[in-house]
Amino acid sequence: MIDLRSDTVTRPSKAMLEKMMAAPTGDDVYGDDPTVNELQAYAAKISGKEAALFLPTGTQANLVALLSHCERGEEYIVGQLAHNYLYEAGGAAVLGSIQPQPIEANQDGSLPLDKVAAKIKPDDIHFARTKLLSLENTHNGKVLPREYLQQAWEFTRKHNLALHVDGARIFNAVVAYDCQLEEIVRYCDSFTICLSKGLGTPVGSLLVGSHDYIKRATRWRKMVGGGMRQAGILAAAGLYALENNVQRLREDHENAHWLAGELREIGVDVTRQDTNMVFVRVPVEQAESLGKYMRERGVLMSAGPITRLVTHLDVSREQLAEVVSHWRAFTQQ
Ligand SMILES: *Cc1c(COP(=O)(O)O)cnc(C)c1O
């Protein structure tokens, strides 16, 4: 199957599996797993931050991130379409009694700082206490403008807010900026990394921040059930991914760019392509039949009026050419 639904669908490669099988392990709840410790130390080092924590999922990493910044009755300002507002089942509110204050993002995925400022609550018993600004980079494939990162950082320093970045796909931003991770995450207090998207591991995420912050996060991780035991076999996949699969994200971006161009050539209404994502407008009455037509030919996509196609390490240029040729046949029938 050619699976364009998401970059989460990648399978561990043989080389990655070999690293996993050879990984020394221990009980990570006791802090004894050498491979988890190595991954966390490595993530902290390449980030220029003090510490990192390995968690099973990006959703849990974001939840623990919010719980470690905000207490009950406190608030985070976040985008209406942000993963840690919209796509995490309301976890911060449900499990943390943390109030989200969502606002509309700009076209480029940044949150307008004047609108953020207007939502910061004064110190008044009527209001929740505003504690945190949460950004997402990349956001639906969009790389936040590089100069915005520093602006948002300075803004939060001035307003006494913490700054968290949901960096599920932060390495897609790193290769798009053509910079080092450290050069962008210096502009946040904490951030997450998903190892199981374009980086290609079967599971795992990281939360990165200061030593004290990660200490709080470790307690929250235990409380929400994310303390794993011989997790080194999973951490080994993460180490492999960080060492081998970062720079190759460029290929995914190039493939997405190529796919967008080819689809436009055959008259498909491509609305945008950013990093490894292509968005296509499909006539409502055709969305279902397109999905079925493709599935019958071994192509999986989340077909809808706006169809998102995601490139990743398990889909090659040749396979994308196949997709284009099926799509052409579909439009000509
Ligand atoms: C995928 C994703 C997450 C976390 O997802 P999990 O499936 O829980 O690992 C968080 N934020 C963003 C922006 C994502 O794309």
The ligand as an SDF file (V2000), in Angstrom:
LIG
                    3D

 15 15  0  0  0  0  0  0  0  0999 V2000
    0.8700   14.1150   15.8790 C   0  0  0  0  0  0  0  0  0  0  0  0
    0.9100   15.3640   16.6660 C   0  0  0  0  0  0  0  0  0  0  0  0
    0.9480   15.3430   18.0660 C   0  0  0  0  0  0  0  0  0  0  0  0
    0.9560   14.0850   18.8930 C   0  0  0  0  0  0  0  0  0  0  0  0
    0.3380   13.0070   18.3910 O   0  0  0  0  0  0  0  0  0  0  0  0
    0.4490   11.5220   18.9430 P   0  0  0  0  0  0  0  0  0  0  0  0
   -0.2950   10.7860   17.9110 O   0  0  0  0  0  0  0  0  0  0  0  0
   -0.1990   11.5030   20.2760 O   0  0  0  0  0  0  0  0  0  0  0  0
    1.8800   11.1410   19.0280 O   0  0  0  0  0  0  0  0  0  0  0  0
    1.0080   16.5490   18.7110 C   0  0  0  0  0  0  0  0  0  0  0  0
    1.0340   17.6980   18.0350 N   0  0  0  0  0  0  0  0  0  0  0  0
    1.0160   17.7630   16.7090 C   0  0  0  0  0  0  0  0  0  0  0  0
    1.1020   19.0800   16.0240 C   0  0  0  0  0  0  0  0  0  0  0  0
    0.9480   16.5930   15.9740 C   0  0  0  0  0  0  0  0  0  0  0  0
    0.9260   16.6610   14.6400 O   0  0  0  0  0  0  0  0  0  0  0  0
  1  2  1  0
  2  3  1  0
  2 14  2  0
  3  4  1  0
  3 10  2  0
  4  5  1  0
  5  6  1  0
  6  7  2  0
  6  8  1  0
  6  9  1  0
 10 11  1  0
 11 12  2  0
 12 13  1  0
 12 14  1  0
 14 15  1  0
M  END
$$$$
